[in-house]
Amino acid sequence: MPKFVIERHIPGVGKLTPEQLKGISQTSCGVLRKMGPEIQWVHSYVTADKIYCVYIAADEKMVREHAERGGFPANIVAEVAAVIDPTTAE
């Protein structure tokens, strides 16, 4: 299945408490359980004003549906074309 990177603009998100981040995570996981195995959350990176999420999903529509159901923004959804790292240079 394709992998997607989602950019979520959430001003001040980097200042949320661990408990608040846990609540966001619980909401996301609840929506994912209802949507079924065709969409999976891999992990997310929280910065000052954005969250960058990595998902595996059948298509972009599912990613956007998850965002809508969870009440999360999905400002940019980009399908991953390739993954590179330092070993790519070898």
Buried (B, 14 or more C-beta within 10 A) or exposed (E): EBBBBBBBEBEEBEEBEEEEBEEBEEBBEEBBEEBEEEBEBEEBEBEEEBBBBBBBBEBBEBBBBBBEBBEBBBEEBEEEEEEEEEEEEE
